[in-house]
Amino acid sequence: MGIILIILVIGLVGWLLTQGQAAGGCHAVARTTVNTETPLEILRKRYARGEIDRNEYESRKRDLI
């Protein structure tokens, strides 16, 4: 009787672990953040970090405005 209980507990723990992974695990909330920045703010930050040059910045800015 004790062995059956141990097997059931191990099976339940295994099932719970696989369900957590399927739902994204405990880090699912951290990955689903809300971005409140506007596209223009994002563009400005990319330009400030040097990811894009001035010509690309001006071109994309015209597209956004």
N, C-alpha and C positions, 0 to 999 in steps of 0.2 A: 504494500500500500504506500509506503514511504517513497519508493522509487518512482511510482506513477506521479506522485505529487511533485517530485523534483523535475521530472521530464515535462510536466505541464508548466511549471514555473519557468524553466529554460525556454520552452516554446513560446510562452507569452512574452518574455523579455525579447527574444529574437523577433517576434512579430512586431512589437512596439518599436524596436530599432529600425526595422525596414519601413514602417509607416512614417517615422520621423524623417527618414532620408527622402522618401517619395514626396513629402510635403515641403522639402527644402531645409529640413533640419532646424535647429534652434537659431540659425543665423538668417532665417528668411526675412525677418523684420529689418535687419540691418541692411539688406540688399534692396529693399523696396522703399527708398527714401523719395520724398516729394521734392522735385526741383522747382524752386520758386523764381529762378533767374529768368529774365527775358532773353530772347535770342540775341538782342543787341548787347546785353551785359556779358553774355558768354563770348560773343565775338570780341568785345573789348579785352576781356581777360586773355583770350588766345593771342591777340596781338601783343598785349603787354608781356606775355610769357615768351614771345618770339616764335610761336608756332606758325604764324603766318606773316608774310611781309606786308608792307604798306599798300601796295597795289591790290593785293587780294583783300585786305581789310576794307579799303575804300569801295571796291567792287561789291563785296558782300553787304556792306553797309547800305549802299544804294539800293540793293535788292530788298533789304529789310524795311527801308523807310518809304 
